[in-house]
Amino acid sequence: MKKLHVYMLKSYLGPFVFTFFIALFILLLQFLWKYIDDLVGKGLEGYIIAKLMFYASSTFVPLALPLAILLSSLMTFGNLGEHYELVAMKSAGISLRKAMKPLVYLAIFTSIAAFLFSNYVLPVANLKFGSLLYDVRQQKLAFNLTAGVFEDDLNDFVIRIGEKDKDNKTIYDVQIYDHTSKLGNIKVTTAKKGFMELTPDQKRVIFTLYDGYTYSEITDQKKYKETRPFERMKFSKQELTFDLSEFQLNRTNEELFKSHYSMLNIKQLNESIDSLSKQRIARLDFYKEKFIRGYNYLGKNDTILDTLLVKVDTGLADTLSSNKAPSDTLTVDTLTLPVQRNYEKQALIEIVDMAQKNARNLKDDAHNYGNEYDSRRQVITKHQVVWHQKFKLSIACLLFFFIGAPLGAIIRKGGLGLPVVVSVIFFVLYHIVSMTGEKAAKTGEWGVIIGVWLSTILILPLGLFLTYKATTDAPLLDSESWKKTLEKFNIFKKKSPDAG
C-alpha cells in the first residue's frame, strides 16, 4: 500500500471514531432526558442501567453512523485543504480522485458493514432494548418512607412515620395499617420508635418496633358491627417482616416481543409480509362472503322484504347524507308497492323496521371491516418500511461520504467549527425529510418506495454535483470567482473617480 493511502486512512479514521462516539453520546443523553422519570428512584442495579445504555446505544447506530461519516470526511478533507496538502498532492500529479480512492473503498466497506449490522445486529438490539425498557418502566419505585406521608407501596399495608433520622434506619411515631383482611382499618400497630433494615438478599424489610400497641377489631362475633368489640395488645418489642419481591425487576419473556417488525431481519420480514398479505386476502374474502350471505338472508323468505330492503338501504344512504333519521323519511305511507294491499299496516311497519335495522347493521359491519382492512394494510406497510430501511442505511453512509469529502475539499476548512455546522445542517434536513416520508408511507399517504427513499433521492444529485466540482477543481466557493461573475452583471463593479 502506498504511503499516501496509509496517510489518508490515518487522517480519516481518527475523526471518524471520534465523531461517531460523540454522536452516540449526544443521542444517549437525549434518551436519558426522555426516560429519566422512568429510571430514577427505582433502585435499579448498576449493571441493569449499563445494559440498558448499551442496548440503547446500539439502536442509535443508524443515526450516528451517517452523521459520523459526513462529519469525519468533511473534517479530513477540510484539514487537508486548509494546510495546502491537497495542493501539494495535485502539484505532484496526484488528483483528488486518486487521493480519495482508499477512503472510497473504506466507505464501501462501511456501507456493507452497516447493512450487516442493520440486518443481523439491530433486530437483536431492538429486542433486548425494548423488552428491558418495558420492564424498567413497569418497575415500581424503590421502597422508601417519607416522614408525614401515608405510603401504600406495600400490598395490603399502609405505613406512616412521624420522623426519620439521618441514618435512614431509625424511625419514630410509627403507624402500620393492616388491610390483609380486606375489611378496612380493623388492625393498626403503633410504636414510639423503630428500626428498619433490609435482609442481605434485598427481598424483605424488617421493622423492629419498640414501646407500642396493636389494636384489632374482632369480626368473628355475632352483631360485631353493633357492639364493635376490639382488643389491644401492648408490646415492648415487636418485629414485622414485609416482602419486597414486587420491588425487584421482573424480566418479561422476550418471545412476546419477537414478532414486532422492528425486531426482524430481512428473511423474517419477507415471511411476515407474505403471511400478513395472505391473511388480509382471506379476511377480504370472508367480508365478501358475509355480506352476500347477509343480503341473501334478508330476502330469502319474502319478495316484499327484499324490495323494501333496497328502498330502505337507498333511503338510509340519502338520509345519512342529510343528517336525518331514517324513520323521518321512510315509513309505510311513503312506500309504494304493488303488493302493499296484501299486507296489513302493522305487518308492513314491522317489515320496514326490520329492513331498516338490518340495513344499519350491515352498514356498521362494512365500516368496521373497512377499518380492520386498513389496519392490516398499515401493519404490512410498516413491515415494508423496515425492510427498505435495512438497505437505506448502507446507501446513506455511502452518499454522505461523497457529500462530505468533496465539500471539505471545496471549503478547505477543518476542525470542529464550520464542518460541524455544515454537517448538522445537511443531516438535519436529510433526517426531517426521511422521517416525514416514512411517516407518510406508514399512514398510506405515500407509497413505500417514495416515502422511504425520498431523502436519499434528494441528496444523490447533491453528492454527484459536489464530487464532480471537487474532482474538476471548479471554483465553487471561491470568493474571487464569484466576484468576477457578479461584476459581469454590473454588481460590485468599481465606479470611476469621474463618475458623478
Protein Blocks (a to p, Z undefined) as FASTA:
>chain_A
ZZklmmmmmmmmmmmmmmmmmmmmmmmmmmmmmmmmmmgonlpafklmmmmmmmmmmmmm
mmmmmmmmmmmmmmmmmmmmmnommmmmmmnopafklmmmmmmmmmmmmmmmmmmmmmmm
mmmmmmmmmmmmmmmmmpccdddddehiacfkbghiacddfbdcfkomacchiadddfkl
onajfbccddfbdcddddfklpaccdddehiadddddfkbghklmnopadddddfbdcdd
ddfklmpccdddfklmmmpmklccfklmmmmmmmmmmmmmmmmmmmmmmmmmmmmmmmmm
bmklmmmmmmmmmmmmmmmmnopafklmmcfklpccfklmmpcfklmmmmmmmmmmmmmm
mmmmmmmmmmmmmmmmmmmmmmmmmmmmmmmmmmmmmmmmmmmmmmmmmnopghjllmmm
mmmmmmmmmmmmmmmmmmmmmnomacfklmmmmmmmmmmmmmmmmmmmmmnopafklmkl
mmmmmmmnopaiacdfklZZ
